[in-house]
Amino acid sequence: MRYSLIEEYNIQNGVSATVSLWTQGCPIRCKGCHNQHTWNFDGGKEWNDEALNELLFKLNKPFLKDLAILGGEPLAPQNIDDVISICKLIKMDYGDKVNIF
């Protein structure tokens, strides 16, 4: 998987202050999409342990209670396995402390 951005303190994509993970790549390409820069599956950055550690570090702040996984298209075949792994890890490590959107 590739990703575009891990954004901290996002207030637009969750119930409270949110960490947002923007996946890279979208086969749908909706007309009027405001994230066209995330359409290319070869763009962005490679998802790796460093990116995962950055995500976990940002989620570890007590006032950040939500994780939004956006795109691109998180459920695209190129992204889905890593997105599922991320969700399972977050639920295992944080339980109900973190809501996933």
C-alpha positions as CSV (number, residue, x, y, z in Angstrom):
1,M,0.0,0.0,0.0
2,R,1.0,3.6,-0.5
3,Y,-0.3,6.6,1.4
4,S,-0.6,10.3,0.8
5,L,-0.6,11.7,4.4
6,I,-0.9,11.0,8.1
7,E,-2.7,14.1,9.4
8,E,-2.8,14.9,13.1
9,Y,-5.5,17.1,14.8
10,N,-8.0,16.8,11.9
11,I,-11.4,18.0,13.0
12,Q,-13.3,17.4,9.8
13,N,-13.3,13.6,9.6
14,G,-14.3,12.2,13.0
15,V,-16.4,13.0,16.1
16,S,-13.5,14.8,17.8
17,A,-9.9,15.6,17.1
18,T,-8.9,12.9,14.6
19,V,-5.8,11.3,13.2
20,S,-6.4,10.9,9.4
21,L,-4.6,8.4,7.2
22,W,-5.0,9.2,3.5
23,T,-4.4,6.1,1.4
24,Q,-3.0,6.5,-2.1
25,G,-4.8,5.2,-5.2
26,C,-8.3,5.2,-6.4
27,P,-9.9,3.3,-9.3
28,I,-13.2,5.0,-9.0
29,R,-12.2,8.6,-9.8
30,C,-15.5,10.4,-9.0
31,K,-16.3,13.5,-11.0
32,G,-15.7,16.5,-8.7
33,C,-13.4,14.6,-6.4
34,H,-11.5,17.0,-4.1
35,N,-8.7,14.4,-3.6
36,Q,-7.6,13.9,-7.2
37,H,-4.0,14.0,-6.1
38,T,-4.6,10.6,-4.3
39,W,-5.8,8.8,-7.5
40,N,-2.5,7.5,-8.7
41,F,-1.5,4.2,-7.1
42,D,2.2,5.0,-7.7
43,G,2.0,8.4,-5.9
44,G,2.5,9.2,-2.3
45,K,4.8,7.3,0.0
46,E,5.3,3.6,0.7
47,W,3.5,2.2,3.8
48,N,6.1,0.7,6.0
49,D,7.1,0.3,9.7
50,E,8.1,3.9,9.9
51,A,4.7,5.1,8.7
52,L,3.0,2.7,11.1
53,N,5.0,4.0,14.0
54,E,4.2,7.6,13.0
55,L,0.5,6.7,13.0
56,L,0.7,5.0,16.4
57,F,2.7,7.9,17.9
58,K,0.0,10.4,16.8
59,L,-2.8,8.1,18.1
60,N,-1.1,7.8,21.4
61,K,-2.0,11.3,22.5
62,P,-4.8,11.2,25.1
63,F,-7.0,13.8,23.3
64,L,-7.0,12.0,19.9
65,K,-9.8,9.4,20.0
66,D,-10.6,8.8,16.3
67,L,-8.8,7.4,13.3
68,A,-10.2,8.2,9.9
69,I,-9.0,6.2,7.0
70,L,-9.6,8.1,3.8
71,G,-8.3,8.2,0.3
72,G,-7.8,7.6,-2.5
73,E,-9.8,4.5,-1.9
74,P,-8.9,2.5,1.3
75,L,-10.9,-0.5,0.1
76,A,-9.2,-0.7,-3.3
77,P,-7.6,-4.2,-3.8
78,Q,-4.2,-2.6,-3.6
79,N,-5.0,-1.1,-0.2
80,I,-7.4,-3.4,1.6
81,D,-5.0,-5.9,3.1
82,D,-2.9,-3.2,4.8
83,V,-6.0,-1.2,5.9
84,I,-7.5,-4.4,7.5
85,S,-4.1,-5.0,9.3
86,I,-4.1,-1.4,10.5
87,C,-7.6,-1.6,11.9
88,K,-6.9,-4.9,13.7
89,L,-3.8,-3.6,15.2
90,I,-5.5,-0.4,16.4
91,K,-8.4,-2.3,17.9
92,M,-6.0,-4.7,19.6
93,D,-3.7,-2.0,21.0
94,Y,-6.3,0.7,21.8
95,G,-9.6,-1.2,22.2
96,D,-12.5,1.2,22.4
97,K,-10.3,4.2,23.1
98,V,-10.0,4.8,19.3
99,N,-13.0,4.9,17.0
100,I,-12.2,4.0,13.3
101,F,-14.0,5.9,10.6
